[in-house]
Amino acid sequence: MRANDGGKDVFSVESDLKVIKRTKVYQEIAEQIMNLIEEGKLKHGDRLPPERRLAEIFQVSRHPVREAIRILEEQKVLVSRVGSGTFVENEQGPSVDDLLTRALQREKAKLSEIFQFRRMIEPQIAAHAALKASGQDIAALERLIGRQKKAGDIRRMVELDQAFHIALARATQNGTLLKVVERLNDILSASRIKVSRIPNRNALSVAGHAKILRAVAGGDSNAALVAMEEHLLQVEDLARQERPNG
């Protein structure tokens, strides 16, 4: 049976969907659906199997399936029609930043490549922030460093480390850069926890962030770029000590 707008039902791609294994199952469900769209196995107007059937395929409850669909609806990738079902809606295809961050997600095991990407983009983010940051942005960065100095729990240290990089990207006033950094933080969260167990890691992070902030607050884009490059190289060295084969 076909959808009213000419799209096809996609029970034929059920074999391409895999059992869900990781903690945030709704994210993997959304990612698998997006992969099928990127590969052309799902096209605009195609109807997804019902929630119940998707839950059976993924071997999860219906709640994460519903959450994944909601997220993709917010991204205007899917649309749910009462009495008809859920359909692929992204006629224009996924945005550039979504494609980029999903590619990073697929490469998350290759930590060296992620750091290589970070060295390409984050120094430029710092430099741009130095030109665009408002007084409110500077104050937010200062507060985060202050909290980071007092953090005693490893997970709290990681949260504040992530928050600093997100706040710096927000200071660029560029939504695409902000989305990329947010996704990077999701990918790197586990590795950050491991690295944070290294003695003096938090102190080194605070020092690196403080140097970046001084340059940004001073409106010195070149100094901000250099400070971020130095910070990332230091963090990468620590990560390699933790993962010698990574």
C-alpha positions in Angstrom: 0.0 0.0 0.0 1.2 3.5 -0.9 0.9 6.8 1.0 -1.6 9.3 -0.2 1.2 11.6 -1.6 2.8 8.8 -3.7 5.4 7.7 -1.3 5.9 4.0 -0.6 5.7 2.0 2.6 9.2 1.0 3.7 8.8 -2.4 5.2 11.3 -3.4 2.6 14.1 -1.7 4.6 13.4 -3.5 7.8 16.4 -5.8 7.3 18.7 -2.7 7.3 17.6 -1.8 10.9 19.6 -3.3 13.8 18.9 -4.2 17.4 19.6 -1.2 19.7 22.4 -1.8 22.2 23.6 1.6 23.7 22.2 3.6 26.5 20.5 6.5 24.7 18.5 4.3 22.5 16.4 7.0 20.9 19.6 8.6 19.5 20.6 5.4 17.8 17.2 4.9 16.4 17.2 8.4 15.0 20.7 7.9 13.6 19.7 4.6 11.9 16.7 6.3 10.3 18.9 9.2 9.1 21.5 6.8 7.7 18.8 5.1 5.6 17.8 8.5 4.3 21.3 9.5 3.5 21.9 6.2 1.7 18.7 6.8 -0.4 16.9 3.8 1.0 14.3 6.2 2.5 13.1 9.0 0.3 10.7 12.0 0.7 7.2 10.7 1.1 8.1 7.2 2.2 6.1 5.9 5.2 7.9 4.3 8.2 6.6 1.2 9.8 4.3 1.8 12.8 5.8 2.5 16.2 4.9 -0.9 17.4 6.7 -2.6 14.5 9.8 -0.4 14.9 9.9 -1.2 18.6 9.9 -4.9 17.7 12.7 -4.5 15.2 14.9 -2.5 17.6 13.9 -4.7 20.5 13.1 -1.7 22.7 9.9 -0.2 24.2 7.8 2.2 22.2 8.9 5.2 24.2 12.4 5.6 22.6 10.9 5.0 19.2 8.5 7.8 19.9 11.3 10.1 21.2 13.4 9.4 18.1 10.5 10.3 15.8 9.9 13.5 17.8 13.5 14.6 17.4 13.5 13.9 13.7 10.2 15.8 13.4 11.8 18.8 15.1 14.6 18.6 12.5 11.9 18.5 9.8 13.1 15.1 8.6 9.9 13.3 9.5 6.3 14.3 9.8 3.5 12.4 11.6 0.0 12.5 10.1 -2.9 11.5 12.3 -4.5 8.4 10.9 -1.9 7.9 8.2 1.5 7.3 9.9 4.9 8.9 9.9 6.5 10.0 6.6 9.9 11.1 5.4 9.6 14.9 4.9 13.2 16.1 4.1 12.7 16.9 0.5 15.7 19.2 0.5 17.9 16.6 2.3 19.7 17.0 5.6 21.6 20.3 6.3 25.3 20.5 5.9 25.9 20.7 9.7 23.8 17.7 10.3 25.7 15.7 7.7 29.0 16.8 9.2 28.2 16.0 12.7 26.7 12.6 11.8 29.9 11.8 10.0 31.8 12.6 13.1 29.5 10.4 15.1 30.3 7.4 12.8 34.0 8.1 13.3 33.8 8.4 17.0 36.1 5.4 17.6 38.9 7.2 15.7 39.9 9.7 18.4 42.9 10.9 16.6 40.8 12.0 13.6 38.3 13.7 15.9 41.2 15.7 17.4 42.5 16.5 13.9 39.0 17.9 13.1 39.0 19.9 16.4 42.3 21.5 15.5 40.9 22.5 12.2 37.7 24.1 13.5 38.0 25.1 17.2 40.9 27.6 16.9 38.9 29.4 14.2 35.9 29.4 16.6 38.1 31.0 19.3 39.4 33.6 16.9 35.8 34.4 15.7 34.6 34.6 19.3 37.2 37.2 20.0 35.7 39.4 17.3 32.0 38.7 18.1 31.7 38.0 21.9 29.5 40.3 23.9 30.0 41.3 27.5 27.4 38.7 28.4 29.4 36.0 26.6 32.6 37.0 28.4 30.8 36.9 31.8 29.4 33.5 31.0 32.9 32.1 30.2 34.3 33.6 33.3 31.6 32.0 35.5 32.3 28.6 33.9 36.0 28.8 34.6 35.2 29.8 38.2 33.0 26.8 38.6 35.5 24.6 36.9 38.2 25.6 39.4 36.0 24.4 42.3 34.8 21.2 40.7 35.7 18.1 42.6 33.8 15.4 40.9 35.1 14.1 37.6 31.7 14.2 35.8 31.2 17.8 36.9 34.7 18.7 35.6 33.7 17.2 32.2 30.3 19.0 32.2 32.0 22.3 32.8 34.8 21.6 30.2 32.1 20.9 27.6 30.1 23.9 28.7 33.1 26.2 28.2 33.6 25.0 24.6 29.8 25.4 23.9 29.7 28.9 25.4 32.7 29.8 23.2 31.0 28.6 20.1 27.8 30.4 21.1 29.9 33.6 21.4 30.6 33.4 17.6 26.9 34.1 17.0 27.1 31.3 14.4 24.4 28.6 14.9 26.1 26.1 12.6 29.3 26.2 14.6 27.4 25.9 17.8 25.6 22.7 16.6 28.9 21.1 15.5 30.5 21.8 18.9 27.5 20.4 20.7 27.7 17.2 18.7 31.5 17.0 19.3 30.9 17.2 23.0 28.5 14.3 22.8 31.0 12.2 21.0 33.9 13.1 23.3 32.2 12.9 26.6 33.4 9.3 27.4 37.0 10.1 26.4 36.9 13.3 28.5 35.9 11.3 31.6 38.9 9.0 31.0 41.3 11.9 30.5 39.9 13.7 33.5 41.2 11.0 35.8 44.8 11.9 34.9 46.4 13.9 37.8 46.2 17.7 37.3 44.0 17.4 34.3 41.4 19.8 35.6 44.1 22.4 36.5 45.5 22.1 33.0 42.1 22.5 31.5 41.4 25.6 33.6 44.7 27.2 32.7 44.0 26.5 29.0 40.5 27.9 29.2 41.7 31.0 31.1 44.3 31.8 28.4 41.7 31.5 25.7 39.3 33.7 27.6 41.9 36.4 28.1 42.5 36.6 24.4 38.7 36.6 23.6 38.0 39.2 26.2 40.8 41.4 24.8 39.4 41.0 21.2 42.7 39.5 20.0 41.6 36.9 17.5 45.1 35.7 16.7 46.0 35.1 20.3 42.7 33.3 20.8 43.5 31.0 17.9 47.0 30.2 19.2 45.7 29.6 22.7 43.1 27.2 21.5 45.6 25.3 19.3 47.9 24.9 22.4 45.0 23.8 24.5 43.9 21.1 22.1 47.4 19.8 21.6 47.8 19.5 25.3 44.5 17.7 25.7 45.3 15.3 22.8 48.6 14.4 24.4 46.8 13.5 27.6 44.3 11.5 25.6 47.0 9.5 23.9 48.6 8.8 27.3 45.3 7.3 28.3 44.7 5.5 25.0 48.2 4.5 23.7 46.6 2.5 20.9 43.8 5.0 20.1 
